[in-house]
Amino acid sequence: WELIFWRQYGIRLEITSGICNGKSYQYAHTFEAGCALFETKIRELLAWRLKTFQIYIPVFYTPEGIPIPRSPYLFAIAVDTQTTGGQTTTASSLTWSHTCTGTDLNLVIGLTNGANDTTGATYAAAAATQDAHSAIPAGTEGADVWRKTTPATGANDVVLSRTGTTSRMTGVAASYTGSKQTGQPDAATTNTATSVTSITTSVTVVASNCWLIMAFDNNAEVPTAGAGTTIRQAGSDASGLADSNGTVGTGSQSLVITTVGASNFATAIISLAPAIASTVTKRFFTLMGIGQ
């Protein structure tokens, strides 16, 4: 049988057992089978019995109710989509399309407005929340962070509105998946500087595994990213949206924007907290094991 099936199907016998002249026998066809038979004979020499034991395993659930083991990577924040709306110097609103595709989303909108007369921001006709606003000193331009938690998925319009029509208004946006859907932002602050080539904006982070996101503007120079900073989406002229491109620690954490020549800066920064498992329950698994 072994020759027939091994040659035709790749099946090989492990152990053959039978009775001959009133005695039982077992024949091991492989080394592994021999080890298994030897272990069995050793066990038969001892008084063994079955015992039950329990293992405590915490079970976490996604917001959709799917049970999953807890993992530091399971709810990590990631960039979903990034877009720019350009700028206007003659209209009271600025509109562009942004597509959200992930889950546990927060849409962050970076806005700069020369007259500081912004009245609101919407996405898919739903109002966003202004988390931070900063105006450039000795000038009229400023930077805002607006945020929409649980934005609609698919392609929808971002609309920025203001009362004036004569100054420069720019807009950029980035959506982030794996972010907490309540209690955002984790923290927020602003910063300004006059006639400098670099600005460091720090915020006190509370939750673990947050990302930093910052809207920035200056009155003259093309910006570049400093240490620990990624310019996620550049706007028109000297504005844009930057982030940490990864998690940061708790406590004081910073993003840095630099320029070649000196200029006046305005920045608005938030820390975005990651999503967490919605519920935690316990499950006990009773296992049958062989023990002495």
BANU-618517 format. One line per field, with one value per atom (N, C-alpha, C): residue number from 0; atom name; z, x, y. Coordinates in steps of 0.1 Angstrom, whole numbers, plus 5000, padded with zeros to 4 digits. Each point is the difference from the previous one (the first is absolute). Example, Ala and Ser with C-alpha at 12.3 -4.5 7.8 and 13.67 -1.06 7.14 Angstrom:
BEGIN
i	0|0|0|1|1|1
at	N|CA|C|N|CA|C
Z	5078|5000|5000|4993|5000|5008
X	5132|4991|5009|4996|5009|4992
Y	4943|5012|5012|5011|5011|5011
This chain:
BEGIN
i	0|0|0|1|1|1|2|2|2|3|3|3|4|4|4|5|5|5|6|6|6|7|7|7|8|8|8|9|9|9|10|10|10|11|11|11|12|12|12|13|13|13|14|14|14|15|15|15|16|16|16|17|17|17|18|18|18|19|19|19|20|20|20|21|21|21|22|22|22|23|23|23|24|24|24|25|25|25|26|26|26|27|27|27|28|28|28|29|29|29|30|30|30|31|31|31|32|32|32|33|33|33|34|34|34|35|35|35|36|36|36|37|37|37|38|38|38|39|39|39|40|40|40|41|41|41|42|42|42|43|43|43|44|44|44|45|45|45|46|46|46|47|47|47|48|48|48|49|49|49|50|50|50|51|51|51|52|52|52|53|53|53|54|54|54|55|55|55|56|56|56|57|57|57|58|58|58|59|59|59|60|60|60|61|61|61|62|62|62|63|63|63|64|64|64|65|65|65|66|66|66|67|67|67|68|68|68|69|69|69|70|70|70|71|71|71|72|72|72|73|73|73|74|74|74|75|75|75|76|76|76|77|77|77|78|78|78|79|79|79|80|80|80|81|81|81|82|82|82|83|83|83|84|84|84|85|85|85|86|86|86|87|87|87|88|88|88|89|89|89|90|90|90|91|91|91|92|92|92|93|93|93|94|94|94|95|95|95|96|96|96|97|97|97|98|98|98|99|99|99|100|100|100|101|101|101|102|102|102|103|103|103|104|104|104|105|105|105|106|106|106|107|107|107|108|108|108|109|109|109|110|110|110|111|111|111|112|112|112|113|113|113|114|114|114|115|115|115|116|116|116|117|117|117|118|118|118|119|119|119|120|120|120|121|121|121|122|122|122|123|123|123|124|124|124|125|125|125|126|126|126|127|127|127|128|128|128|129|129|129|130|130|130|131|131|131|132|132|132|133|133|133|134|134|134|135|135|135|136|136|136|137|137|137|138|138|138|139|139|139|140|140|140|141|141|141|142|142|142|143|143|143|144|144|144|145|145|145|146|146|146|147|147|147|148|148|148|149|149|149|150|150|150|151|151|151|152|152|152|153|153|153|154|154|154|155|155|155|156|156|156|157|157|157|158|158|158|159|159|159|160|160|160|161|161|161|162|162|162|163|163|163|164|164|164|165|165|165|166|166|166|167|167|167|168|168|168|169|169|169|170|170|170|171|171|171|172|172|172|173|173|173|174|174|174|175|175|175|176|176|176|177|177|177|178|178|178|179|179|179|180|180|180|181|181|181|182|182|182|183|183|183|184|184|184|185|185|185|186|186|186|187|187|187|188|188|188|189|189|189|190|190|190|191|191|191|192|192|192|193|193|193|194|194|194|195|195|195|196|196|196|197|197|197|198|198|198|199|199|199|200|200|200|201|201|201|202|202|202|203|203|203|204|204|204|205|205|205|206|206|206|207|207|207|208|208|208|209|209|209|210|210|210|211|211|211|212|212|212|213|213|213|214|214|214|215|215|215|216|216|216|217|217|217|218|218|218|219|219|219|220|220|220|221|221|221|222|222|222|223|223|223|224|224|224|225|225|225|226|226|226|227|227|227|228|228|228|229|229|229|230|230|230|231|231|231|232|232|232|233|233|233|234|234|234|235|235|235|236|236|236|237|237|237|238|238|238|239|239|239|240|240|240|241|241|241|242|242|242|243|243|243|244|244|244|245|245|245|246|246|246|247|247|247|248|248|248|249|249|249|250|250|250|251|251|251|252|252|252|253|253|253|254|254|254|255|255|255|256|256|256|257|257|257|258|258|258|259|259|259|260|260|260|261|261|261|262|262|262|263|263|263|264|264|264|265|265|265|266|266|266|267|267|267|268|268|268|269|269|269|270|270|270|271|271|271|272|272|272|273|273|273|274|274|274|275|275|275|276|276|276|277|277|277|278|278|278|279|279|279|280|280|280|281|281|281|282|282|282|283|283|283|284|284|284|285|285|285|286|286|286|287|287|287|288|288|288|289|289|289|290|290|290|291|291|291
at	N|CA|C|N|CA|C|N|CA|C|N|CA|C|N|CA|C|N|CA|C|N|CA|C|N|CA|C|N|CA|C|N|CA|C|N|CA|C|N|CA|C|N|CA|C|N|CA|C|N|CA|C|N|CA|C|N|CA|C|N|CA|C|N|CA|C|N|CA|C|N|CA|C|N|CA|C|N|CA|C|N|CA|C|N|CA|C|N|CA|C|N|CA|C|N|CA|C|N|CA|C|N|CA|C|N|CA|C|N|CA|C|N|CA|C|N|CA|C|N|CA|C|N|CA|C|N|CA|C|N|CA|C|N|CA|C|N|CA|C|N|CA|C|N|CA|C|N|CA|C|N|CA|C|N|CA|C|N|CA|C|N|CA|C|N|CA|C|N|CA|C|N|CA|C|N|CA|C|N|CA|C|N|CA|C|N|CA|C|N|CA|C|N|CA|C|N|CA|C|N|CA|C|N|CA|C|N|CA|C|N|CA|C|N|CA|C|N|CA|C|N|CA|C|N|CA|C|N|CA|C|N|CA|C|N|CA|C|N|CA|C|N|CA|C|N|CA|C|N|CA|C|N|CA|C|N|CA|C|N|CA|C|N|CA|C|N|CA|C|N|CA|C|N|CA|C|N|CA|C|N|CA|C|N|CA|C|N|CA|C|N|CA|C|N|CA|C|N|CA|C|N|CA|C|N|CA|C|N|CA|C|N|CA|C|N|CA|C|N|CA|C|N|CA|C|N|CA|C|N|CA|C|N|CA|C|N|CA|C|N|CA|C|N|CA|C|N|CA|C|N|CA|C|N|CA|C|N|CA|C|N|CA|C|N|CA|C|N|CA|C|N|CA|C|N|CA|C|N|CA|C|N|CA|C|N|CA|C|N|CA|C|N|CA|C|N|CA|C|N|CA|C|N|CA|C|N|CA|C|N|CA|C|N|CA|C|N|CA|C|N|CA|C|N|CA|C|N|CA|C|N|CA|C|N|CA|C|N|CA|C|N|CA|C|N|CA|C|N|CA|C|N|CA|C|N|CA|C|N|CA|C|N|CA|C|N|CA|C|N|CA|C|N|CA|C|N|CA|C|N|CA|C|N|CA|C|N|CA|C|N|CA|C|N|CA|C|N|CA|C|N|CA|C|N|CA|C|N|CA|C|N|CA|C|N|CA|C|N|CA|C|N|CA|C|N|CA|C|N|CA|C|N|CA|C|N|CA|C|N|CA|C|N|CA|C|N|CA|C|N|CA|C|N|CA|C|N|CA|C|N|CA|C|N|CA|C|N|CA|C|N|CA|C|N|CA|C|N|CA|C|N|CA|C|N|CA|C|N|CA|C|N|CA|C|N|CA|C|N|CA|C|N|CA|C|N|CA|C|N|CA|C|N|CA|C|N|CA|C|N|CA|C|N|CA|C|N|CA|C|N|CA|C|N|CA|C|N|CA|C|N|CA|C|N|CA|C|N|CA|C|N|CA|C|N|CA|C|N|CA|C|N|CA|C|N|CA|C|N|CA|C|N|CA|C|N|CA|C|N|CA|C|N|CA|C|N|CA|C|N|CA|C|N|CA|C|N|CA|C|N|CA|C|N|CA|C|N|CA|C|N|CA|C|N|CA|C|N|CA|C|N|CA|C|N|CA|C|N|CA|C|N|CA|C|N|CA|C|N|CA|C|N|CA|C|N|CA|C|N|CA|C|N|CA|C|N|CA|C|N|CA|C|N|CA|C|N|CA|C|N|CA|C|N|CA|C|N|CA|C|N|CA|C|N|CA|C|N|CA|C|N|CA|C|N|CA|C|N|CA|C|N|CA|C|N|CA|C|N|CA|C|N|CA|C|N|CA|C|N|CA|C|N|CA|C|N|CA|C|N|CA|C|N|CA|C|N|CA|C|N|CA|C|N|CA|C|N|CA|C|N|CA|C|N|CA|C|N|CA|C|N|CA|C|N|CA|C|N|CA|C|N|CA|C|N|CA|C|N|CA|C|N|CA|C|N|CA|C|N|CA|C|N|CA|C|N|CA|C|N|CA|C|N|CA|C|N|CA|C|N|CA|C|N|CA|C|N|CA|C|N|CA|C|N|CA|C|N|CA|C|N|CA|C|N|CA|C|N|CA|C|N|CA|C|N|CA|C|N|CA|C|N|CA|C|N|CA|C|N|CA|C|N|CA|C|N|CA|C|N|CA|C|N|CA|C|N|CA|C|N|CA|C|N|CA|C|N|CA|C|N|CA|C|N|CA|C|N|CA|C|N|CA|C|N|CA|C|N|CA|C|N|CA|C|N|CA|C|N|CA|C
Z	5000|5000|5000|5008|5001|4986|4993|4987|4990|5001|4990|5002|5012|5003|5000|5005|5000|4986|4991|4986|4993|5002|4992|5006|5013|5007|5010|5002|5010|5014|5003|5013|5006|5012|5006|5014|5003|5013|5011|5012|5012|5009|5004|5009|4995|5001|4997|5013|5003|5012|4997|5008|4997|5011|4999|5009|4993|5006|4994|5011|4999|5010|5014|5000|5013|5006|4993|5005|4991|5006|4992|4997|4988|4997|4992|5001|4993|4992|4988|4992|4995|5004|4996|4986|4991|4987|4998|5010|4999|5014|5000|5013|5009|4995|5008|5007|4992|5005|5011|4999|5010|5013|4999|5012|5007|4992|5005|5008|4994|5007|5013|5000|5012|5011|4996|5010|5006|4991|5005|5010|4998|5009|5014|4999|5013|5007|4993|5007|5007|4993|5006|5013|5002|5013|5012|4997|5011|5002|5011|5003|4995|4988|4994|5000|5001|5000|4993|4995|4993|5010|4998|5008|4991|5006|4993|5006|4991|5005|4991|5005|4994|4996|4989|4996|4999|5006|4999|4988|4990|4988|4999|5001|4998|4985|4997|4987|4998|4989|4997|4988|4999|4988|4993|4986|4992|5002|4995|5000|4993|4990|4993|5007|5012|5007|4998|4992|4997|5011|5006|5011|4995|5007|4995|5012|4999|5011|5000|5011|5001|4994|4992|4994|4999|5003|4999|4985|4991|4986|4994|5008|4994|4998|5008|4999|4996|4993|4996|4990|5002|4991|4987|4989|4987|4991|4990|4991|4990|4998|4991|4986|5000|4987|5004|4990|5002|4987|5002|4988|5003|4990|5001|4992|5006|4993|4993|5000|4994|5008|4993|5008|4991|5007|4994|5006|4992|5005|4997|4994|4996|5005|5005|5003|5015|5004|5015|5004|4991|5003|4991|5005|4993|5001|4988|5000|4992|5005|4992|5005|4992|5004|5007|5010|5008|5002|4998|5001|5013|5009|5012|4997|5003|4997|5011|5011|5011|5011|5012|5011|5012|5010|5011|4996|4992|4993|5007|4999|5003|4988|4996|4989|5006|4997|5005|4988|5002|4990|5005|4992|5003|4991|5007|4993|5004|4990|5002|4994|5007|4995|5004|4989|5003|5008|5000|5008|5014|5002|5013|5002|4989|5001|4995|5003|4997|5008|4994|5007|5001|4993|5002|4990|5002|4991|5000|4989|4999|4991|5003|4991|4998|4987|4997|5006|5001|5005|5015|5007|5015|5006|5010|5006|5006|4998|5007|5012|5010|5012|4999|5004|5001|5013|4998|5012|5004|4991|5004|4989|5004|4991|5005|4990|5003|4989|5005|4990|5000|4989|4999|5006|5009|5006|4989|5002|4991|4986|4998|4987|5001|4989|5000|4998|4996|4996|5013|4999|5011|4996|5009|4998|5009|4994|5008|4998|5010|4999|5002|4990|5001|4999|5007|5000|4999|4993|4999|5004|5011|5004|4993|4997|4992|4988|4991|4988|4990|4992|4990|4991|4996|4991|4986|4991|4986|4997|4988|4996|5004|5007|5005|5000|5000|5000|5014|5000|5011|4996|5009|4997|5012|4997|5010|4997|5010|4998|5008|4995|5008|4996|5007|4997|4990|4998|4991|4986|4991|4986|4995|5007|4995|5004|5010|5005|4995|5003|4995|5010|4995|5008|4993|5008|4994|5009|4994|5007|4996|5010|4998|5009|4998|5008|5000|5011|5001|5009|4995|5009|5006|5012|5008|5005|4997|5004|5014|5007|5012|5012|4998|5011|5008|5012|5010|4995|5002|4995|5010|5012|5010|5008|5006|5008|4993|4987|4992|5000|4999|5000|5014|5000|5013|5007|4992|5005|4988|5003|4989|5005|4991|5004|4987|5002|4989|5003|4989|5002|4989|5003|4990|5002|4990|5000|4990|5002|4991|4996|4987|4994|5004|4998|5003|4988|5000|4989|5005|5012|5005|5011|5001|5011|5005|5013|5007|5008|4997|5007|5008|5013|5010|5005|5003|5006|5010|5011|5011|4997|4995|4996|5013|5000|5012|4997|4989|4997|4994|5001|4993|4985|4993|4985|4992|5004|4992|4989|4990|4989|5002|4997|4999|4986|4999|4988|5001|4990|5002|4987|5001|4989|5002|4989|5001|4989|5002|4990|5003|4990|5002|4989|5002|4991|4988|4998|4989|4994|5008|4996|4997|4991|4998|5012|5006|5012|4997|5009|5000|5013|5001|5012|5008|5013|5010|5006|5011|5007|5004|4997|5005|4993|4989|4993|4986|4995|4986|4995|4989|4994|4992|5006|4994|4988|5000|4988|5000|4989|4999|4993|5006|4994|4990|4997|4991|5008|4993|5006|5011|5013|5011|5011|4996|5010|4998|5009|4998|5013|4999|5012|5002|5012|5003|5011|5001|5011|5004|5011|5005|4993|4990|4992|5009|5011|5009|5014|5009|5014|5007|5010|5009|5014|5009|5014|5007|5013|5007|5005|5006|5004|4989|5001|4990|4988|4988|4987|4990|4990|4991|4985|4992|4985|4997|4989|4996|4986|4997|4986|4998|4989|4998|4986|4999|4987|4998|4987|4997|5005|4997|5005|5012|5007|5012|4996|5008|4997|5013|4999|5012|4999|5011|5000|5008|4996|5009|4998|5011|5000|5010|4996|5009|5000|5012|5000|5010|4996|5009|5001|5010|5001|4998|4991|4996|5007|5008|5008|4991|5003|4992|5005|4992|5004|5010|5008|5010|4999|5005|5000|5008|4995|5006|5013|5001|5012|5003|5012|5004|5008|4996|5008|5003|5008|5003|4994|4996|4995|5006|5006|5006|4991|4997|4991|5009|5001|5007|4991|5003|4992|5007|4993|5005|4998|5010|4999|5007|4996|5007|5010|5013|5010|5011|5008|5011|5012
X	5008|4992|5009|5010|5009|5006|5005|5006|4990|4988|4990|4996|4996|4995|5011|5012|5011|5004|5001|5004|4989|4988|4989|4995|4999|4994|5009|5012|5009|4995|4992|4996|5009|5005|5009|4994|5001|4995|5010|4994|5008|5002|4989|5000|4990|5005|4991|4999|4988|4997|4992|5001|4993|5002|4994|5001|5005|5010|5006|5002|4995|5001|4996|4989|4995|5007|5011|5007|4998|4999|4998|5014|5001|5013|4997|5010|5000|5013|4999|5012|5001|5010|5002|5007|4994|5006|5009|5000|5009|5006|5011|5007|4990|4992|4991|4990|4995|4990|5006|5013|5007|5001|5003|5001|4986|4990|4986|4997|5003|4998|5007|5013|5008|4994|4996|4993|4988|4992|4988|5003|5010|5004|5005|5007|5004|4988|4990|4988|4992|5000|4993|5006|5012|5006|4996|4994|4997|4985|4996|4985|4996|4995|4995|4985|4996|4986|4997|4988|4996|4997|5005|4997|4994|4992|4995|5007|5002|5006|4994|5001|4994|5011|4998|5009|4992|5004|4993|5006|4991|5003|4991|5005|4992|4996|4987|4995|4996|5005|4997|4991|4992|4991|5002|4999|5000|4987|4999|4987|4989|5004|4991|4996|5006|4996|5008|5011|5009|5010|5000|5009|5014|5010|5013|5010|5012|5010|5005|5004|5005|5014|5003|5013|5003|5012|5004|4999|5000|5000|4985|4991|4987|4992|5003|4993|5009|5011|5010|4994|5003|4996|5008|4993|5007|4993|5008|4995|4991|4988|4990|5001|4998|5000|5004|5007|5004|4997|4995|4997|5003|5000|5001|4989|4996|4989|5005|5013|5006|4997|4997|4997|4991|4994|4992|5003|5000|5002|4988|4990|4988|4987|4999|4988|4998|4987|4997|5001|5002|5001|5010|5005|5010|4995|4998|4995|5009|5001|5007|4996|5003|4995|5011|4995|5009|4993|5007|4994|5005|4991|5003|4997|5009|4998|5002|5005|5004|4989|5004|4991|5006|4992|5004|5007|4993|5006|4999|5010|4999|5006|4992|5005|5005|5013|5006|5002|4995|5001|5009|5010|5008|4996|4998|4994|5009|5003|5007|4991|4999|4991|5006|5003|5007|4992|4987|4992|4996|5002|4996|4985|4992|4985|4993|5006|4994|4988|4989|4988|4997|5007|4997|5006|5000|5005|4990|4997|4991|5006|4996|5003|4987|4997|4987|4989|5000|4990|4999|5009|5000|5010|4997|5009|5012|5012|5012|5002|5009|5002|5014|5000|5013|5008|5011|5008|5010|5005|5011|5001|5002|5002|5012|5008|5012|5001|5003|5002|5014|5006|5014|5001|5010|5002|5005|4996|5005|4995|4989|4995|4985|4994|4986|4997|5010|4998|5000|4994|4999|4998|5001|4998|4990|4991|4990|5001|4995|4998|4985|4993|4986|5000|4991|5000|4985|4998|4987|5002|4994|5001|4989|5003|4991|4995|5008|4996|4994|4991|4994|5011|4999|5009|4996|5010|4997|5005|4998|5004|4989|5005|4991|5007|4993|5006|5004|5012|5005|4996|4994|4996|5005|5008|5004|4993|4995|4992|5006|4998|5005|4991|5001|4992|5006|5013|5007|5002|5005|5003|5013|5008|5012|5013|5001|5013|5002|5011|5004|4994|4993|4996|5004|5006|5005|4994|5000|4995|5007|5003|5005|4993|5000|4993|5007|4999|5005|4991|4996|4991|5009|4997|5008|4991|5005|4992|5006|4992|5005|5000|4992|5000|4987|5002|4989|4988|4988|4988|4993|5005|4995|5011|4998|5010|5012|4999|5010|4999|5011|5014|5005|5010|5007|5005|5006|5005|5001|5001|5001|5007|5008|5006|5004|5005|5004|5014|5006|5013|5002|5007|5004|5014|5006|5014|5002|5008|5003|5015|5001|5014|5009|4996|5008|5001|5009|5001|4996|4995|4995|4990|4990|4990|4998|5001|4997|4988|4990|4987|4998|4998|4999|4986|4996|4987|5001|4993|5001|4990|5006|4992|4996|4987|4995|5000|4993|4998|5013|5001|5011|4997|5011|4999|4992|5001|4994|5009|4993|5008|4998|5010|4999|4997|4990|4996|5000|5006|5002|4997|4992|4998|5010|5006|5010|4999|5005|5001|5011|5006|5009|4998|5005|4997|5009|5010|5009|5007|5004|5009|4994|5006|4996|5004|4991|5004|5006|5008|5005|4998|5000|4998|5013|4998|5011|5001|5007|5001|4987|4998|4988|4987|5001|4989|4999|4988|4997|4990|5003|4990|4990|4989|4990|4994|4996|4994|5004|5007|5004|4988|4997|4990|5007|4992|5006|5009|5010|5009|5008|4998|5008|4992|4989|4992|5000|4994|4998|4996|5000|4996|5012|5005|5011|4995|5007|4998|5012|4999|5012|5003|4991|5002|5003|4993|5002|4996|5000|4996|5011|4995|5009|4998|5009|4999|4990|4998|4991|5009|4994|5007|5002|5010|5002|5007|4993|5005|4998|5009|5001|5001|4995|5003|5007|5008|5009|4999|4998|5000|5011|5008|5011|4998|5008|5000|5014|5004|5013|5002|4990|5000|4991|5002|4992|4986|4990|4987|4992|4987|4991|4992|4999|4993|4987|4991|4988|4998|4998|4998|4988|4993|4989|5002|5002|5003|4991|4997|4992|5007|4997|5003|4988|5001|4988|5002|4990|5001|4996|5006|4996|4987|4993|4988|5004|4991|5002|4988|5003|4989|4988|4988|4988|4997|5001|4997|5010|5001|5009|4992|5000|4994|5009|4996|5009|4994|5008|4996|5009|4993|5008|4999|5011|5000|5005|4991|5003|5007|5012|5008|5002|5000|5004|5014|5008|5014|5004|5011|5005|5010|4999|5010|5000|5010|5001|4992
Y	4988|5012|5013|4999|5012|5003|4990|5002|5005|4995|5004|5014|5004|5013|5011|4996|5009|5005|4990|5003|5008|4997|5006|5013|5001|5011|5008|4995|5006|4998|4989|4997|4989|5002|4991|4996|4987|4995|5005|5002|5003|4989|4993|4989|4989|4988|4988|4992|4996|4992|4988|4990|4988|4990|4988|4989|4988|4993|4988|4990|4988|4990|5004|5008|5005|5012|5005|5011|5012|5012|5012|5005|5007|5006|5013|5008|5013|5002|5004|5002|5015|5007|5013|5001|5008|5001|5012|5009|5012|5002|5008|5003|5007|5010|5007|4991|4990|4991|4991|4997|4992|5008|5013|5009|5000|5001|5001|4987|4988|4988|4999|5004|5000|5008|5012|5009|4994|4993|4993|4990|4992|4989|5006|5011|5007|5004|5006|5005|4989|4988|4989|4995|5003|4996|5008|5012|5009|5001|5004|5002|5013|5001|5013|5001|5012|5003|5013|5002|5012|5011|5012|5012|5011|5008|5012|5012|5010|5012|5011|5013|5011|5010|5007|5010|5013|5011|5013|5007|5003|5008|5012|5012|5012|5001|5002|5001|5015|5006|5014|5000|5010|5001|5013|4999|5012|5007|5012|5007|4992|4992|4992|4987|4998|4988|4987|5002|4988|4998|4988|4997|4999|5006|5000|5001|4995|5002|5014|5005|5014|5000|5010|5002|5015|5004|5014|5005|4990|5004|5000|4995|4998|5013|5010|5012|5012|4997|5010|5010|5013|5010|4999|5003|5000|5011|5005|5010|4993|5005|4995|5007|5012|5008|5014|5007|5014|5008|5012|5008|5015|5008|5014|5007|5011|5008|5012|5002|5012|5012|5011|5013|5009|5009|5010|5014|5010|5014|5009|4994|5008|4995|4987|4994|4999|4998|4999|4985|4991|4986|4993|4988|4992|4986|4993|4987|4990|4988|4990|4986|4990|4986|4992|4993|4992|4986|4989|4987|4993|4996|4992|4986|4991|4985|4991|5004|4991|4999|4995|4999|5007|5003|5008|5013|5007|5012|5013|5008|5014|5008|5010|5008|5013|5003|5013|5009|5013|5010|5011|5003|5011|5012|5012|5011|5012|5008|5013|5011|5011|5011|5014|5008|5012|5010|5000|5009|4995|4987|4994|5001|4999|5001|4988|4988|4987|4998|4995|4998|4985|4991|4986|4991|4987|4990|4988|4994|4989|4989|4988|4989|4992|4997|4994|5007|5013|5009|4999|4992|4999|5009|5007|5010|4993|5006|4996|5009|4996|5007|5007|5012|5007|4997|4993|4996|5010|5008|5009|5011|5013|5011|5008|5004|5008|5011|5012|5011|5005|5002|5005|5014|5001|5014|5010|5012|5011|4997|4993|4997|4996|4996|4997|4985|4993|4985|4992|4988|4991|4986|4991|4985|4994|4992|4993|4985|4993|4985|4998|4995|4996|4985|4993|4985|4995|4989|4994|4985|4996|4986|4993|4987|4991|5007|5005|5006|4989|5005|4991|4994|4987|4994|5003|4998|5004|5014|5004|5014|5010|5010|5010|5014|5011|5013|5005|5006|5008|5014|5008|5014|5008|5010|5010|5013|5007|5012|5011|5013|5012|5011|5012|5011|5009|5001|5009|4993|5008|4995|5005|5007|5007|4994|4992|4995|4986|4994|4987|4989|4990|4989|4987|4991|4987|4989|4988|4989|4987|4991|4987|4990|4987|4991|4986|4993|4986|4993|4988|4991|4989|4997|4990|4989|4987|4988|4996|4991|4995|5010|5011|5010|5000|5004|4999|5009|4995|5007|5009|5000|5010|5006|5012|5006|5005|5003|5006|5015|5008|4995|4996|4992|4997|5012|5009|5013|5010|5013|5010|5012|5007|5013|5007|5012|5008|5007|5005|5007|5010|5011|5010|5004|5005|5005|5011|5009|5012|5000|5001|5001|4989|4988|4988|4991|4991|4990|4986|4999|4987|5002|4992|5001|4986|4998|4987|5002|4992|5001|4987|5002|4988|4999|4988|4998|4989|5001|4990|4988|4989|4988|4992|4996|4993|4985|4996|4985|4994|4987|4993|4999|4999|4997|5010|5013|5011|5003|5007|5007|5015|5007|5015|5005|5009|5006|5015|5007|5015|5007|5010|5010|5011|5005|5010|5010|5012|5011|5009|5006|5011|5010|5012|5011|5002|4990|5003|4988|4990|4990|4987|4992|4986|4992|4992|4993|4986|4995|4986|4994|4987|4992|5000|5002|4998|4987|4998|4987|4995|4987|4993|5005|5006|5007|4995|4998|4997|5010|5007|5009|4991|4998|4990|5005|5013|5006|5014|5005|5014|5007|5012|5009|5009|5010|5011|5009|5005|5010|4993|5005|4996|4993|4993|4993|4985|4993|4986|4993|4986|4992|4990|4999|4991|4991|4988|4991|4993|4992|4992|4988|4996|4988|4987|5000|4989|5004|4990|5003|5008|5007|5008|4996|5003|4997|5010|4998|5009|5012|5010|5011|5010|5009|5010|4994|5002|4995|5011|5000|5012|4996|5009|5000|5013|4999|5011|5003|5013|5005|5010|4999|5009|5007|5011|5007|5005|5004|5005|5014|5008|5014|5002|5011|5003|5004|4996|5004|4999|5004|4999|4988|4992|4988|5000|4991|4997|4985|4993|4986|4996|4990|4994|4985|4994|4986|4992|4988|4991|4987|4992|4986|4992|4990|4992|4986|4996|4988|4988|4988|4988|4994|4992|4993|4989|4996|4990|4990|4988|4990|5005|4998|5006|4993|4986|4993|4989|4996|4989|4990|4988|4989|4989|4991|4988|4988|4991|4987|4989|4990|4989|4988|4994|4988|4988|4990|4988|4990|4996|4991|4987|4989|4987|4998|4998|4997|4988|4993|4989|5004|4996|5004|4990|5001|4990|5005
